[in-house]
Amino acid sequence: MQIGVIGAGAFGTAIAQTVANNAEEVLLYLRRESLAMKINEIHYNTEYYPNTKLNDNIIATTNLDDLKMCEIIFLSIPSSAFRPILKDLKEIISNDTILVTTAKGIEYPSLKTMGQLIEEYFNNEYVTLSGPNFASEIILNLPTVSNIASKNQKNAEKVKEVLTTSQFKVKIINDVAGLELCGVIKNINAIANGICEGMNVNENARYGVLTKGFTDTIKIIEGIGGESSTAKEYCGFGDLVLTSTSSESRNHTLGMLYGQRIIVDEKASGIVFEGKNSIMATKDICEKYNIKSVIVDFVYDVIANQTPPKIAFNKLWDNIED
């Protein structure tokens, strides 16, 4: 079996390393010729994992046409790059190719998930993957578990087979919309808890905010027609806790900076925080479906309205029981 992975960043490279255990060949697509040549010559992605040798059957390419015979293609790119890549893929691959999205983001202002973008160009039989997964641990073959969902059960089973190793476990669920939205909402919770940590909010209150974030997640998932049980899966509770408490989480770090009144110039730093688009989109989703979430309002106030964190937190705390 030939598998494609689009995106040779941290997560894409980690996914390529994992599926290489179950595939004859993994084609890893990236844009930079110099890095592709280096990966093929020395089998190291020196930009992300300079100390981890990649499997010999991973072949880097800068030619998207090379992926036309792949049975499964993982899309491990930022949400902002999804639409351009899908446009290009439409001219190359058939509708029988199984597309797997690993991106935890949402297009703004369309409010479309990455799966819904795939539907625009292909069909609704894509597979979506989400869970409490840090690429830095996957690449080291450390114990990891994740959820996948698809409207095509056979596609989900094929992707599970390709991903599963002795250390990487996969559980299939049926709620595609809920799984994808969990990957967006967890960014909001990570930012919220980061803001609280940046403000030096006491631990009693911080874990109260974390709990409220989880119950609000259930409310939002149900509000859009998803299943409340999805919020209790690895893609829900597991990912929420991981990204809300770990210093390795970019969105937690973003929240901490805002909690300390430090505003990040993302263009200058080159850091992409999915959470900023996530909060704008989630706020619009809540308004569209008439869902009240004090956690979403808290993060929106700090990030979008630039309300001083202390004022925003006092407003949150006044309504924590809602």
C-alpha positions, -999 to +999 in steps of 0.1 A: +000+000+000+012+035-008+002+062+016+006+100+012+011+126+039+008+163+029+027+184+053+062+177+067+058+197+098+059+182+133+026+163+131+028+153+094+063+139+099+051+120+130+021+105+112+044+095+083+067+077+107+037+059+123+020+047+091+054+037+076+051+007+099+021-006+079+027+006+043+051-003+016+059+033+009+050+067+024+052+098+002+057+129+024+048+160+004+064+194+013+071+226-005+108+231+000+131+212-023+161+216+000+144+199+029+130+172+007+164+164-006+179+163+029+151+139+041+158+116+012+196+117+016+200+113+054+164+102+065+161+130+091+137+160+091+164+183+105+139+211+110+116+193+134+133+161+145+170+163+141+177+134+164+151+110+151+158+088+121+129+084+098+119+050+084+136+041+051+103+038+032+094+074+038+101+094+006+099+131+005+086+149-026+077+184-037+056+172-066+019+168-056+014+146-087+034+119-071+005+112-047-020+104-074-017+066-068-020+068-030-049+049-015-049+071+016-037+107+020-033+124+053-038+162+053-015+174+081-013+211+073-026+243+089-063+250+083-053+282+064-036+260+038-065+235+034-085+251+006-055+257-018-043+221-013-077+207-020-080+227-052-047+213-064-056+177-053-089+179-071-070+179-104-048+149-094-065+122-074-097+103-078-128+103-055-118+068-044-088+082-025-094+083+012-086+117+026-078+120+063-078+154+080-056+158+111-060+196+114-078+209+144-091+241+130-120+259+113-121+282+083-131+317+092-155+334+084-172+305+065-173+285+098-165+254+078-145+225+094-117+209+074-140+180+066-167+203+052-140+218+030-132+184+017-169+178+009-168+209-013-141+194-035-147+157-031-173+139-010-184+133+026-166+100+030-134+115+044-119+105+078-111+129+106-086+122+133-083+139+167-071+131+202-047+140+230-018+138+207+015+157+208+036+150+177+068+151+198+056+119+215+042+102+185+075+105+166+092+087+195+067+058+193+054+065+228+019+052+239-008+073+221-045+069+216-068+088+192-103+088+178-113+087+141-147+092+126-162+089+091-195+086+074-180+056+055-173+028+080-150+009+056-129+040+051-126+044+089-115+008+093-089+011+066-074+042+082-075+025+116-055-004+101-029+019+086-024+039+118-025+012+144+008+000+159+017-016+192+019+019+207-006+039+186-042+029+194-072+041+174-109+041+184-136+047+158-166+068+167-196+078+146-199+115+154-179+132+126-192+168+134-187+164+171-152+151+167-141+179+144-156+206+167-140+191+198-107+198+180-117+235+177-132+240+212-102+225+230-082+254+216-106+278+234-102+260+267-065+259+263-064+297+258-088+302+288-066+282+311-035+298+298-049+332+305-058+322+341-022+308+346-007+339+331-027+360+356-016+337+385-052+328+392-053+304+421-056+266+414-091+262+428-104+287+404-083+275+374-097+239+377-131+253+382-126+271+348-114+238+333-145+220+345-167+247+332-149+245+298-157+208+297-194+213+304-196+241+279-179+218+253-208+193+258-233+221+255-218+233+222-214+198+207-251+191+215-261+225+202-247+218+167-264+184+166-234+163+177-234+136+204-226+146+240-207+113+244-181+126+219-170+152+245-161+123+268-139+106+243-101+110+237-108+137+212-129+156+238-120+153+274-085+139+267-075+166+243-091+194+263-071+185+295-039+179+275-039+212+257-053+232+287-026+221+311+006+213+291+033+239+286+039+222+252+004+235+240+007+265+217-027+278+226-021+274+263+011+295+257-009+320+237-033+324+267-005+328+292+010+356+271-024+374+270-029+368+307+004+386+312-007+414+289+019+404+263+006+407+228+023+385+202+031+397+167+024+364+149+037+376+115+070+387+129+074+356+151+063+331+124+042+313+150+007+302+139-019+300+167-050+282+154-067+294+186-072+330+174-093+319+144-110+293+166-123+318+191-137+341+164-154+311+147-166+295+179-181+328+191-200+330+158-211+293+161-225+300+196-244+330+183-257+311+153-271+282+174-281+304+204-256+287+227-244+305+258-208+298+269-191+319+295-157+303+286-161+313+250-172+348+261-142+351+284-116+342+257-134+363+231-133+393+255-095+390+261-084+380+226-109+398+203-121+427+224-087+431+242-105+435+275-080+435+304-077+399+317-087+408+353-119+425+342-128+396+318-120+370+345-143+388+371-171+387+345-165+350+340-164+343+377-197+362+383-213+338+358-194+306+365-226+288+377-245+296+345 
